[in-house]
């Protein structure tokens, strides 16, 4: 049996858990205004932070 390495062992878990995680994010984005506000703030402020540091 060939050694798969750490990514080979994690791959099935990542594939299985991606869809439910994305479904949860979509549900929270639709129902929670505070989450939407924080997501928009992160989309704006994180690039500004990198721009200020550079």
HTML snippet that shows the backbone in 3Dmol.js (N, CA, C, O; Angstrom):
<script src="https://3Dmol.org/build/3Dmol-min.js"></script>
<div id="view" style="width:600px;height:400px;position:relative"></div>
<script>
const pdb = `
ATOM      1  N   UNK A   1       0.851  -1.182   0.000  1.00  0.00           N
ATOM      2  CA  UNK A   1       0.000   0.000   0.000  1.00  0.00           C
ATOM      3  C   UNK A   1       0.893   1.240   0.000  1.00  0.00           C
ATOM      4  O   UNK A   1       1.797   1.363   0.827  1.00  0.00           O
ATOM      5  N   UNK A   2       0.639   2.135  -0.911  1.00  0.00           N
ATOM      6  CA  UNK A   2       1.452   3.345  -1.025  1.00  0.00           C
ATOM      7  C   UNK A   2       1.059   4.345   0.059  1.00  0.00           C
ATOM      8  O   UNK A   2      -0.104   4.442   0.450  1.00  0.00           O
ATOM      9  N   UNK A   3       2.048   5.077   0.528  1.00  0.00           N
ATOM     10  CA  UNK A   3       1.761   6.110   1.514  1.00  0.00           C
ATOM     11  C   UNK A   3       1.131   7.305   0.815  1.00  0.00           C
ATOM     12  O   UNK A   3       1.611   7.753  -0.226  1.00  0.00           O
ATOM     13  N   UNK A   4       0.061   7.813   1.392  1.00  0.00           N
ATOM     14  CA  UNK A   4      -0.672   8.907   0.771  1.00  0.00           C
ATOM     15  C   UNK A   4      -0.181  10.267   1.226  1.00  0.00           C
ATOM     16  O   UNK A   4      -0.320  11.245   0.491  1.00  0.00           O
ATOM     17  N   UNK A   5       0.369  10.353   2.375  1.00  0.00           N
ATOM     18  CA  UNK A   5       0.745  11.651   2.910  1.00  0.00           C
ATOM     19  C   UNK A   5      -0.455  12.298   3.581  1.00  0.00           C
ATOM     20  O   UNK A   5      -1.568  11.774   3.532  1.00  0.00           O
ATOM     21  N   UNK A   6      -0.220  13.425   4.197  1.00  0.00           N
ATOM     22  CA  UNK A   6      -1.272  14.079   4.980  1.00  0.00           C
ATOM     23  C   UNK A   6      -2.412  14.581   4.103  1.00  0.00           C
ATOM     24  O   UNK A   6      -3.572  14.481   4.502  1.00  0.00           O
ATOM     25  N   UNK A   7      -2.118  15.119   2.920  1.00  0.00           N
ATOM     26  CA  UNK A   7      -3.180  15.614   2.058  1.00  0.00           C
ATOM     27  C   UNK A   7      -4.023  14.485   1.484  1.00  0.00           C
ATOM     28  O   UNK A   7      -5.228  14.643   1.288  1.00  0.00           O
ATOM     29  N   UNK A   8      -3.403  13.362   1.218  1.00  0.00           N
ATOM     30  CA  UNK A   8      -4.151  12.210   0.732  1.00  0.00           C
ATOM     31  C   UNK A   8      -5.123  11.686   1.768  1.00  0.00           C
ATOM     32  O   UNK A   8      -6.205  11.208   1.427  1.00  0.00           O
ATOM     33  N   UNK A   9      -4.745  11.774   3.026  1.00  0.00           N
ATOM     34  CA  UNK A   9      -5.629  11.309   4.094  1.00  0.00           C
ATOM     35  C   UNK A   9      -6.760  12.291   4.368  1.00  0.00           C
ATOM     36  O   UNK A   9      -7.863  11.880   4.730  1.00  0.00           O
ATOM     37  N   UNK A  10      -6.498  13.590   4.197  1.00  0.00           N
ATOM     38  CA  UNK A  10      -7.503  14.594   4.498  1.00  0.00           C
ATOM     39  C   UNK A  10      -8.484  14.831   3.350  1.00  0.00           C
ATOM     40  O   UNK A  10      -9.590  15.320   3.580  1.00  0.00           O
ATOM     41  N   UNK A  11      -8.104  14.496   2.133  1.00  0.00           N
ATOM     42  CA  UNK A  11      -8.916  14.814   0.962  1.00  0.00           C
ATOM     43  C   UNK A  11     -10.370  14.357   1.072  1.00  0.00           C
ATOM     44  O   UNK A  11     -11.261  15.170   0.824  1.00  0.00           O
ATOM     45  N   UNK A  12     -10.664  13.093   1.431  1.00  0.00           N
ATOM     46  CA  UNK A  12     -12.075  12.687   1.528  1.00  0.00           C
ATOM     47  C   UNK A  12     -12.860  13.497   2.559  1.00  0.00           C
ATOM     48  O   UNK A  12     -14.032  13.803   2.342  1.00  0.00           O
ATOM     49  N   UNK A  13     -12.230  13.844   3.667  1.00  0.00           N
ATOM     50  CA  UNK A  13     -12.919  14.650   4.683  1.00  0.00           C
ATOM     51  C   UNK A  13     -13.221  16.038   4.157  1.00  0.00           C
ATOM     52  O   UNK A  13     -14.306  16.572   4.389  1.00  0.00           O
ATOM     53  N   UNK A  14     -12.275  16.621   3.456  1.00  0.00           N
ATOM     54  CA  UNK A  14     -12.477  17.969   2.913  1.00  0.00           C
ATOM     55  C   UNK A  14     -13.621  17.957   1.907  1.00  0.00           C
ATOM     56  O   UNK A  14     -14.465  18.853   1.914  1.00  0.00           O
ATOM     57  N   UNK A  15     -13.653  16.956   1.050  1.00  0.00           N
ATOM     58  CA  UNK A  15     -14.709  16.864   0.035  1.00  0.00           C
ATOM     59  C   UNK A  15     -16.066  16.669   0.699  1.00  0.00           C
ATOM     60  O   UNK A  15     -17.040  17.311   0.306  1.00  0.00           O
ATOM     61  N   UNK A  16     -16.147  15.799   1.693  1.00  0.00           N
ATOM     62  CA  UNK A  16     -17.420  15.523   2.363  1.00  0.00           C
ATOM     63  C   UNK A  16     -17.959  16.710   3.153  1.00  0.00           C
ATOM     64  O   UNK A  16     -19.174  16.873   3.263  1.00  0.00           O
ATOM     65  N   UNK A  17     -17.082  17.534   3.699  1.00  0.00           N
ATOM     66  CA  UNK A  17     -17.539  18.607   4.573  1.00  0.00           C
ATOM     67  C   UNK A  17     -17.694  19.949   3.875  1.00  0.00           C
ATOM     68  O   UNK A  17     -18.210  20.891   4.478  1.00  0.00           O
ATOM     69  N   UNK A  18     -17.267  20.065   2.639  1.00  0.00           N
ATOM     70  CA  UNK A  18     -17.337  21.352   1.945  1.00  0.00           C
ATOM     71  C   UNK A  18     -18.773  21.780   1.683  1.00  0.00           C
ATOM     72  O   UNK A  18     -19.137  22.917   1.985  1.00  0.00           O
ATOM     73  N   UNK A  19     -19.592  20.902   1.133  1.00  0.00           N
ATOM     74  CA  UNK A  19     -20.969  21.272   0.787  1.00  0.00           C
ATOM     75  C   UNK A  19     -21.784  21.692   2.019  1.00  0.00           C
ATOM     76  O   UNK A  19     -22.428  22.739   1.970  1.00  0.00           O
ATOM     77  N   UNK A  20     -21.787  20.931   3.113  1.00  0.00           N
ATOM     78  CA  UNK A  20     -22.542  21.383   4.286  1.00  0.00           C
ATOM     79  C   UNK A  20     -22.026  22.710   4.858  1.00  0.00           C
ATOM     80  O   UNK A  20     -22.806  23.527   5.348  1.00  0.00           O
ATOM     81  N   UNK A  21     -20.723  22.913   4.790  1.00  0.00           N
ATOM     82  CA  UNK A  21     -20.171  24.171   5.290  1.00  0.00           C
ATOM     83  C   UNK A  21     -20.642  25.342   4.443  1.00  0.00           C
ATOM     84  O   UNK A  21     -21.033  26.382   4.973  1.00  0.00           O
ATOM     85  N   UNK A  22     -20.605  25.173   3.131  1.00  0.00           N
ATOM     86  CA  UNK A  22     -21.082  26.240   2.250  1.00  0.00           C
ATOM     87  C   UNK A  22     -22.579  26.477   2.430  1.00  0.00           C
ATOM     88  O   UNK A  22     -23.033  27.621   2.400  1.00  0.00           O
ATOM     89  N   UNK A  23     -23.348  25.404   2.617  1.00  0.00           N
ATOM     90  CA  UNK A  23     -24.784  25.559   2.864  1.00  0.00           C
ATOM     91  C   UNK A  23     -25.041  26.351   4.145  1.00  0.00           C
ATOM     92  O   UNK A  23     -25.949  27.181   4.196  1.00  0.00           O
ATOM     93  N   UNK A  24     -24.249  26.095   5.165  1.00  0.00           N
ATOM     94  CA  UNK A  24     -24.389  26.834   6.418  1.00  0.00           C
ATOM     95  C   UNK A  24     -24.048  28.306   6.248  1.00  0.00           C
ATOM     96  O   UNK A  24     -24.736  29.171   6.789  1.00  0.00           O
ATOM     97  N   UNK A  25     -22.984  28.594   5.496  1.00  0.00           N
ATOM     98  CA  UNK A  25     -22.628  29.995   5.249  1.00  0.00           C
ATOM     99  C   UNK A  25     -23.713  30.720   4.466  1.00  0.00           C
ATOM    100  O   UNK A  25     -24.027  31.873   4.761  1.00  0.00           O
ATOM    101  N   UNK A  26     -24.285  30.052   3.473  1.00  0.00           N
ATOM    102  CA  UNK A  26     -25.360  30.665   2.691  1.00  0.00           C
ATOM    103  C   UNK A  26     -26.574  30.926   3.581  1.00  0.00           C
ATOM    104  O   UNK A  26     -27.183  31.992   3.496  1.00  0.00           O
ATOM    105  N   UNK A  27     -26.927  29.975   4.424  1.00  0.00           N
ATOM    106  CA  UNK A  27     -28.083  30.140   5.303  1.00  0.00           C
ATOM    107  C   UNK A  27     -27.867  31.292   6.281  1.00  0.00           C
ATOM    108  O   UNK A  27     -28.774  32.092   6.510  1.00  0.00           O
ATOM    109  N   UNK A  28     -26.677  31.377   6.853  1.00  0.00           N
ATOM    110  CA  UNK A  28     -26.391  32.443   7.811  1.00  0.00           C
ATOM    111  C   UNK A  28     -26.368  33.795   7.100  1.00  0.00           C
ATOM    112  O   UNK A  28     -26.825  34.794   7.656  1.00  0.00           O
ATOM    113  N   UNK A  29     -25.841  33.834   5.879  1.00  0.00           N
ATOM    114  CA  UNK A  29     -25.793  35.085   5.124  1.00  0.00           C
ATOM    115  C   UNK A  29     -27.204  35.578   4.797  1.00  0.00           C
ATOM    116  O   UNK A  29     -27.451  36.784   4.770  1.00  0.00           O
ATOM    117  N   UNK A  30     -28.131  34.645   4.548  1.00  0.00           N
ATOM    118  CA  UNK A  30     -29.516  35.025   4.222  1.00  0.00           C
ATOM    119  C   UNK A  30     -30.287  35.505   5.441  1.00  0.00           C
ATOM    120  O   UNK A  30     -31.176  36.346   5.309  1.00  0.00           O
ATOM    121  N   UNK A  31     -29.967  34.989   6.628  1.00  0.00           N
ATOM    122  CA  UNK A  31     -30.810  35.255   7.789  1.00  0.00           C
ATOM    123  C   UNK A  31     -30.226  36.225   8.809  1.00  0.00           C
ATOM    124  O   UNK A  31     -30.980  36.831   9.571  1.00  0.00           O
ATOM    125  N   UNK A  32     -28.919  36.388   8.844  1.00  0.00           N
ATOM    126  CA  UNK A  32     -28.293  37.185   9.902  1.00  0.00           C
ATOM    127  C   UNK A  32     -27.709  38.484   9.355  1.00  0.00           C
ATOM    128  O   UNK A  32     -26.720  38.469   8.622  1.00  0.00           O
ATOM    129  N   UNK A  33     -28.322  39.598   9.713  1.00  0.00           N
ATOM    130  CA  UNK A  33     -27.837  40.890   9.235  1.00  0.00           C
ATOM    131  C   UNK A  33     -26.454  41.214   9.796  1.00  0.00           C
ATOM    132  O   UNK A  33     -25.625  41.794   9.094  1.00  0.00           O
ATOM    133  N   UNK A  34     -26.198  40.850  11.043  1.00  0.00           N
ATOM    134  CA  UNK A  34     -24.899  41.137  11.650  1.00  0.00           C
ATOM    135  C   UNK A  34     -23.776  40.420  10.902  1.00  0.00           C
ATOM    136  O   UNK A  34     -22.693  40.978  10.727  1.00  0.00           O
ATOM    137  N   UNK A  35     -24.027  39.197  10.465  1.00  0.00           N
ATOM    138  CA  UNK A  35     -23.016  38.459   9.702  1.00  0.00           C
ATOM    139  C   UNK A  35     -22.748  39.142   8.369  1.00  0.00           C
ATOM    140  O   UNK A  35     -21.598  39.244   7.940  1.00  0.00           O
ATOM    141  N   UNK A  36     -23.807  39.610   7.714  1.00  0.00           N
ATOM    142  CA  UNK A  36     -23.634  40.316   6.438  1.00  0.00           C
ATOM    143  C   UNK A  36     -22.814  41.583   6.631  1.00  0.00           C
ATOM    144  O   UNK A  36     -21.940  41.886   5.819  1.00  0.00           O
ATOM    145  N   UNK A  37     -23.089  42.322   7.697  1.00  0.00           N
ATOM    146  CA  UNK A  37     -22.330  43.553   7.971  1.00  0.00           C
ATOM    147  C   UNK A  37     -20.856  43.238   8.207  1.00  0.00           C
ATOM    148  O   UNK A  37     -19.987  43.939   7.688  1.00  0.00           O
ATOM    149  N   UNK A  38     -20.564  42.207   8.972  1.00  0.00           N
ATOM    150  CA  UNK A  38     -19.173  41.848   9.237  1.00  0.00           C
ATOM    151  C   UNK A  38     -18.480  41.345   7.975  1.00  0.00           C
ATOM    152  O   UNK A  38     -17.302  41.629   7.760  1.00  0.00           O
ATOM    153  N   UNK A  39     -19.201  40.603   7.144  1.00  0.00           N
ATOM    154  CA  UNK A  39     -18.602  40.105   5.906  1.00  0.00           C
ATOM    155  C   UNK A  39     -18.238  41.260   4.978  1.00  0.00           C
ATOM    156  O   UNK A  39     -17.165  41.259   4.375  1.00  0.00           O
ATOM    157  N   UNK A  40     -19.125  42.240   4.863  1.00  0.00           N
ATOM    158  CA  UNK A  40     -18.842  43.403   4.016  1.00  0.00           C
ATOM    159  C   UNK A  40     -17.687  44.207   4.608  1.00  0.00           C
ATOM    160  O   UNK A  40     -16.810  44.666   3.876  1.00  0.00           O
ATOM    161  N   UNK A  41     -17.686  44.376   5.919  1.00  0.00           N
ATOM    162  CA  UNK A  41     -16.596  45.106   6.568  1.00  0.00           C
ATOM    163  C   UNK A  41     -15.258  44.410   6.322  1.00  0.00           C
ATOM    164  O   UNK A  41     -14.255  45.078   6.069  1.00  0.00           O
ATOM    165  N   UNK A  42     -15.230  43.082   6.391  1.00  0.00           N
ATOM    166  CA  UNK A  42     -13.988  42.345   6.134  1.00  0.00           C
ATOM    167  C   UNK A  42     -13.550  42.497   4.685  1.00  0.00           C
ATOM    168  O   UNK A  42     -12.361  42.648   4.407  1.00  0.00           O
ATOM    169  N   UNK A  43     -14.501  42.458   3.765  1.00  0.00           N
ATOM    170  CA  UNK A  43     -14.149  42.618   2.350  1.00  0.00           C
ATOM    171  C   UNK A  43     -13.544  43.985   2.068  1.00  0.00           C
ATOM    172  O   UNK A  43     -12.722  44.125   1.162  1.00  0.00           O
ATOM    173  N   UNK A  44     -13.941  44.984   2.832  1.00  0.00           N
ATOM    174  CA  UNK A  44     -13.418  46.330   2.625  1.00  0.00           C
ATOM    175  C   UNK A  44     -12.143  46.552   3.435  1.00  0.00           C
ATOM    176  O   UNK A  44     -11.166  47.085   2.910  1.00  0.00           O
ATOM    177  N   UNK A  45     -12.140  46.154   4.692  1.00  0.00           N
ATOM    178  CA  UNK A  45     -11.046  46.516   5.596  1.00  0.00           C
ATOM    179  C   UNK A  45      -9.785  45.665   5.436  1.00  0.00           C
ATOM    180  O   UNK A  45      -8.683  46.173   5.640  1.00  0.00           O
ATOM    181  N   UNK A  46      -9.914  44.408   5.084  1.00  0.00           N
ATOM    182  CA  UNK A  46      -8.725  43.570   4.944  1.00  0.00           C
ATOM    183  C   UNK A  46      -7.818  44.059   3.812  1.00  0.00           C
ATOM    184  O   UNK A  46      -6.610  44.169   4.020  1.00  0.00           O
ATOM    185  N   UNK A  47      -8.355  44.359   2.616  1.00  0.00           N
ATOM    186  CA  UNK A  47      -7.462  44.922   1.582  1.00  0.00           C
ATOM    187  C   UNK A  47      -6.848  46.264   1.994  1.00  0.00           C
ATOM    188  O   UNK A  47      -5.694  46.543   1.669  1.00  0.00           O
ATOM    189  N   UNK A  48      -7.606  47.083   2.699  1.00  0.00           N
ATOM    190  CA  UNK A  48      -7.054  48.361   3.177  1.00  0.00           C
ATOM    191  C   UNK A  48      -5.906  48.104   4.147  1.00  0.00           C
ATOM    192  O   UNK A  48      -4.896  48.806   4.105  1.00  0.00           O
ATOM    193  N   UNK A  49      -6.047  47.118   5.014  1.00  0.00           N
ATOM    194  CA  UNK A  49      -4.982  46.792   5.970  1.00  0.00           C
ATOM    195  C   UNK A  49      -3.716  46.359   5.236  1.00  0.00           C
ATOM    196  O   UNK A  49      -2.619  46.785   5.596  1.00  0.00           O
ATOM    197  N   UNK A  50      -3.854  45.524   4.221  1.00  0.00           N
ATOM    198  CA  UNK A  50      -2.682  45.103   3.449  1.00  0.00           C
ATOM    199  C   UNK A  50      -2.062  46.279   2.710  1.00  0.00           C
ATOM    200  O   UNK A  50      -0.839  46.371   2.601  1.00  0.00           O
ATOM    201  N   UNK A  51      -2.891  47.169   2.208  1.00  0.00           N
ATOM    202  CA  UNK A  51      -2.400  48.349   1.495  1.00  0.00           C
ATOM    203  C   UNK A  51      -1.614  49.255   2.450  1.00  0.00           C
ATOM    204  O   UNK A  51      -0.574  49.792   2.070  1.00  0.00           O
ATOM    205  N   UNK A  52      -2.099  49.430   3.684  1.00  0.00           N
ATOM    206  CA  UNK A  52      -1.414  50.271   4.664  1.00  0.00           C
ATOM    207  C   UNK A  52      -0.079  49.682   5.105  1.00  0.00           C
ATOM    208  O   UNK A  52       0.877  50.420   5.345  1.00  0.00           O
ATOM    209  N   UNK A  53      -0.011  48.360   5.214  1.00  0.00           N
ATOM    210  CA  UNK A  53       1.206  47.701   5.665  1.00  0.00           C
ATOM    211  C   UNK A  53       2.268  47.710   4.574  1.00  0.00           C
ATOM    212  O   UNK A  53       3.458  47.830   4.863  1.00  0.00           O
ATOM    213  N   UNK A  54       1.844  47.585   3.338  1.00  0.00           N
ATOM    214  CA  UNK A  54       2.820  47.480   2.226  1.00  0.00           C
ATOM    215  C   UNK A  54       3.543  48.766   1.956  1.00  0.00           C
ATOM    216  O   UNK A  54       4.383  48.825   1.058  1.00  0.00           O
TER     217      UNK A  54
END
`;
const viewer = $3Dmol.createViewer("view");
viewer.addModel(pdb, "pdb");
viewer.setStyle({}, {cartoon: {color: "spectrum"}});
viewer.zoomTo();
viewer.render();
</script>
